[in-house]
Amino acid sequence: MKIASWNIESRLSRYKMKTKRAQPEDIVRAISFINPDIMFFSEAFSNKLDNKVKESLDELGYILVPVPYNHKDDGRVWGEFKNLHLLMIYKKEFKKDIRVNTIRLADFRNAIELVDKKNNLVVYGVHLDDRSEKVRIEMAKDLKRISSKRKEDILILGDYNAMHKEDWKSKVLRNSFVRKSFLALGRVMADKERIIARTLDMALGTALEVLTKDGGFKDIDQKMRPTTTLKMRDREFLPSFRLTQIDHILYKFNKKSIKRIDFKSYKIYQDLGSDHRAISINLK
């Protein structure tokens, strides 16, 4: 069984802005290439899911479960992403054994809980806040509380907007000289200061520690290999080499079933059209 996760910059929606990168049909082709049994998408689409996408994924044999983010009204301007959705897909052959629920984290944003009764597995799809470490920590605490009630093996997939504290890259970003230098650069670049400050906060690692150090979860990728690039929707001219690891597959399996995880199968995919790379793992 292949389990995958991918932040697709809402590319299952058709944009008004010009883009030379992935359109909905390109994302469908990428899904076909990855061929997951279960896959979670953060920033899947805004407003409406393209009808052709529904038809194409149905032909590929998938059941689609979209869930709106329902962002808390905290004064932010969400713009075209006001109606942003998460998406969980799974193969039709598993339909009779799977139940999918919507859960709320920190009264800020929704997440998805998939329960696979046949395989004694619970898969959470989450997207932690990108702007506030405080909010990320509260969302992580809620996720730890909710998942602690489950007796099954657990996977948590998604974009955590958080690096591991022990990652050498986050240690560099936490260095006071580096931090001050980047913030100064942000001030010179005017509107970039907040973006840089948010990125530096992702290196604090405290939100992930709620789940790993306190919650008993471990990261499938102990090497902490990067998953994101600078080649975003509005910066398509930038290179797509990977910089930081903020997409994770965390697990908490009991000792008897830990051998189900084929750690060597963990994969970070090539650039398929988003600023994040898709990741996957196989369960035996």
Phi and psi in degrees as a GROMACS rama.xvg file:
@    title "Ramachandran Plot"
@    xaxis  label "Phi"
@    yaxis  label "Psi"
@TYPE xy
-101.957  126.667  LYS-2
-113.127  131.064  ILE-3
-136.156  162.318  ALA-4
-146.539  145.761  SER-5
-162.965  128.392  TRP-6
-90.2725  116.628  ASN-7
-109.802  20.3112  ILE-8
53.8992  34.6527  GLU-9
54.5415  35.7317  SER-10
-79.9532  4.08052  ARG-11
-86.951  5.04184  LEU-12
-106.058  155.848  SER-13
-95.4656  125.879  ARG-14
-87.922  148.588  TYR-15
-75.9058  -34.4638  LYS-16
-70.5062  153.815  MET-17
-73.8125  137.408  LYS-18
-150.322  139.278  THR-19
-98.562  -1.50761  LYS-20
-99.9192  -166.362  ARG-21
-52.4314  126.773  ALA-22
-98.3123  170.669  GLN-23
-50.3876  -41.9878  PRO-24
-66.3735  -29.0401  GLU-25
-69.745  -38.329  ASP-26
-64.9437  -40.0688  ILE-27
-62.2911  -42.451  VAL-28
-62.5159  -37.6793  ARG-29
-65.8439  -40.4077  ALA-30
-61.946  -42.6997  ILE-31
-61.1003  -38.5063  SER-32
-67.676  -43.8277  PHE-33
-68.2424  -38.3226  ILE-34
55.069  57.9586  ASN-35
-80.8337  157.834  PRO-36
-87.5972  -37.6049  ASP-37
-135.333  134.034  ILE-38
-145.396  137.63  MET-39
-112.212  137.58  PHE-40
-122.944  122.465  PHE-41
-91.9901  154.342  SER-42
47.1571  52.3163  GLU-43
-70.746  -51.2817  ALA-44
-161.97  158.334  PHE-45
-113.124  149.434  SER-46
61.8415  -98.9937  ASN-47
-114.092  144.525  LYS-48
-80.8069  127.779  LEU-49
-55.2185  129.934  ASP-50
-60.1529  -36.1231  ASN-51
-65.5371  -31.4779  LYS-52
-64.5781  -45.8591  VAL-53
-56.3679  -46.9704  LYS-54
-64.5368  -43.1099  GLU-55
-66.5389  -42.5037  SER-56
-71.4325  -30.259  LEU-57
-64.3794  -41.443  ASP-58
-65.7563  -30.4738  GLU-59
-78.6238  -6.21282  LEU-60
93.4343  27.9222  GLY-61
-110.854  146.409  TYR-62
-98.3405  134.334  ILE-63
-108.441  132.741  LEU-64
-125.906  93.4348  VAL-65
-84.0874  143.845  PRO-66
-136.031  125.216  VAL-67
-67.9047  145.207  PRO-68
-62.126  -40.1329  TYR-69
49.9643  57.9008  ASN-70
-54.7434  140.603  HIS-71
-66.9511  139.521  LYS-72
-76.6624  91.8405  ASP-73
-111.535  22.3733  ASP-74
91.4798  -3.79425  GLY-75
-76.4295  154.75  ARG-76
-99.821  109.093  VAL-77
-88.4463  -15.9733  TRP-78
56.7419  -131.971  GLY-79
-69.2762  -8.73318  GLU-80
-99.7044  14.1927  PHE-81
-59.819  -37.8425  LYS-82
-104.287  37.3989  ASN-83
-64.9772  144.616  LEU-84
-125.838  146.635  HIS-85
-87.3741  162.474  LEU-86
-147.622  130.741  LEU-87
-117.427  132.303  MET-88
-123.886  149.989  ILE-89
-151.902  156.656  TYR-90
-65.8453  140.204  LYS-91
-58.4764  -28.3435  LYS-92
-64.3203  -18.2202  GLU-93
-95.606  1.61504  PHE-94
-52.4953  -45.5823  LYS-95
-68.8598  -17.1574  LYS-96
-104.614  -4.89651  ASP-97
-112.199  137.779  ILE-98
-126.386  136.318  ARG-99
-120.664  130.215  VAL-100
-122.655  154.571  ASN-101
-98.4922  131.554  THR-102
-121.371  156.281  ILE-103
-112.828  131.461  ARG-104
-112.678  119.853  LEU-105
56.9386  25.1579  ALA-106
49.9756  33.0644  ASP-107
-117.659  -40.1141  PHE-108
-159.179  148.724  ARG-109
-79.1939  161.908  ASN-110
-142.06  173.996  ALA-111
-119.419  137.485  ILE-112
-119.115  118.22  GLU-113
-109.37  124.98  LEU-114
-111.018  117.99  VAL-115
-105.645  99.1735  ASP-116
-66.1847  -39.7883  LYS-117
-62.4321  -40.9958  LYS-118
-98.9059  9.19657  ASN-119
50.7384  50.3089  ASN-120
-135.534  139.609  LEU-121
-120.78  130.025  VAL-122
-118.988  122.438  VAL-123
-102.517  136.425  TYR-124
-112.229  119.47  GLY-125
-133.392  153.024  VAL-126
-135.656  101.403  HIS-127
-75.1344  155.769  LEU-128
-57.1193  144.253  ASP-129
-97.294  -3.47122  ASP-130
-113.741  -20.0556  ARG-131
-138.759  120.073  SER-132
-63.868  -34.2249  GLU-133
-60.7016  -45.1098  LYS-134
-66.9222  -41.002  VAL-135
-58.1742  -42.7807  ARG-136
-63.0106  -43.9986  ILE-137
-65.5304  -38.2373  GLU-138
-65.4842  -41.7821  MET-139
-63.834  -39.0917  ALA-140
-62.6641  -42.5169  LYS-141
-63.8446  -41.3124  ASP-142
-64.977  -40.3955  LEU-143
-62.2467  -42.4646  LYS-144
-64.7193  -46.0111  ARG-145
-66.4376  -45.5049  ILE-146
-69.5535  -25.3427  SER-147
-66.5751  -16.718  SER-148
-83.4919  -10.2818  LYS-149
-88.4054  143.563  ARG-150
-101.964  -8.06148  LYS-151
-79.6694  172.955  GLU-152
-68.8233  148.673  ASP-153
-131.036  137.453  ILE-154
-122.283  139.17  LEU-155
-120.117  116.049  ILE-156
-107.047  150.662  LEU-157
145.633  -173.086  GLY-158
-97.7329  108.095  ASP-159
-89.0414  -12.6167  TYR-160
49.6372  36.8092  ASN-161
-150.057  138.52  ALA-162
-100.845  160.485  MET-163
-71.9759  139.275  HIS-164
-61.5616  -31.7306  LYS-165
-86.2299  -4.05816  GLU-166
-64.6568  130.353  ASP-167
-60.5364  -30.8927  TRP-168
-68.2164  -37.6612  LYS-169
-71.7258  -32.3416  SER-170
-62.7327  -40.4473  LYS-171
-63.1672  -45.2302  VAL-172
-68.5507  -22.7509  LEU-173
-84.4843  -12.4774  ARG-174
-58.7988  131.21  ASN-175
-60.4672  -38.5002  SER-176
-66.0952  -45.0422  PHE-177
-63.2986  -45.065  VAL-178
-59.7166  -48.1349  ARG-179
-63.2603  -37.3524  LYS-180
-65.7616  -44.2157  SER-181
-66.7897  -39.9121  PHE-182
-65.4391  -37.6557  LEU-183
-64.4356  -40.57  ALA-184
-62.1523  -38.9664  LEU-185
-62.5142  -38.5436  GLY-186
-66.5953  -36.722  ARG-187
-65.4733  -36.0267  VAL-188
-86.3723  13.6574  MET-189
60.2046  -99.329  ALA-190
-72.975  0.663168  ASP-191
-90.4855  -8.3236  LYS-192
-60.7837  -45.0614  GLU-193
-65.285  -39.8242  ARG-194
-62.1981  -45.3599  ILE-195
-65.1843  -41.6235  ILE-196
-61.5491  -41.4234  ALA-197
-63.9067  -41.105  ARG-198
-63.5107  -41.5085  THR-199
-63.6219  -35.6404  LEU-200
-67.2609  -27.3812  ASP-201
-65.0136  -20.5946  MET-202
-83.5186  -4.10941  ALA-203
-66.7563  -34.184  LEU-204
78.121  -1.08332  GLY-205
-69.9566  -34.1301  THR-206
-66.4654  -41.8956  ALA-207
-66.9134  -33.9135  LEU-208
-63.0673  -27.8476  GLU-209
-58.1355  -37.5303  VAL-210
-90.3321  -35.7653  LEU-211
-87.7651  -60.594  THR-212
-68.7254  -44.1143  LYS-213
-91.1766  -35.1882  ASP-214
-94.7845  -8.11473  GLY-215
83.5337  7.18469  GLY-216
-83.2879  153.486  PHE-217
-126.052  155.185  LYS-218
-88.327  132.971  ASP-219
-55.5972  -39.9441  ILE-220
-98.3824  90.8601  ASP-221
-69.325  -15.6646  GLN-222
-81.0132  -10.4101  LYS-223
54.3316  50.4921  MET-224
-77.0018  141.264  ARG-225
-66.5251  152.619  PRO-226
-128.911  -8.11422  THR-227
-120.593  158.14  THR-228
-131.692  175.274  THR-229
-88.9174  -5.40231  LEU-230
-80.2893  74.5592  LYS-231
-91.0216  175.549  MET-232
-49.1383  -46.0905  ARG-233
-97.6216  6.95791  ASP-234
-136.324  51.5214  ARG-235
-70.7622  -10.4075  GLU-236
-80.3872  -13.5179  PHE-237
-80.5484  157.627  LEU-238
-68.8545  159.072  PRO-239
-107.918  20.7818  SER-240
-72.7286  148.088  PHE-241
-77.6045  140.193  ARG-242
-117.463  -51.9055  LEU-243
-132.111  155.402  THR-244
-101.214  103.043  GLN-245
-122.752  -4.46019  ILE-246
-99.4489  128.99  ASP-247
-137.218  152.882  HIS-248
-117.776  104.94  ILE-249
-94.4785  149.418  LEU-250
-137.633  153.264  TYR-251
-145.847  96.2921  LYS-252
-111.885  152.042  PHE-253
-75.0672  163.563  ASN-254
-59.915  -32.732  LYS-255
-71.5984  -29.1083  LYS-256
-107.871  3.00098  SER-257
-59.9534  -27.1084  ILE-258
-70.3361  -6.61176  LYS-259
-67.9575  -24.3613  ARG-260
-84.7362  122.602  ILE-261
-92.0727  86.3165  ASP-262
-58.1447  -33.3633  PHE-263
-67.9891  -16.2525  LYS-264
-85.8648  -5.90611  SER-265
-56.7192  132.169  TYR-266
-136.604  138.31  LYS-267
-109.714  120.752  ILE-268
-82.2521  164.982  TYR-269
-70.2001  176.221  GLN-270
-63.4244  113.21  ASP-271
-111.604  13.963  LEU-272
117.061  3.60928  GLY-273
-123.559  167.357  SER-274
-77.1858  -9.45222  ASP-275
-108.432  151.017  HIS-276
-96.6457  142.161  ARG-277
-69.5057  147.082  ALA-278
-131.129  152.336  ILE-279
-151.951  161.788  SER-280
-144.841  149.437  ILE-281
-103.483  138.466  ASN-282
-107.512  134.102  LEU-283
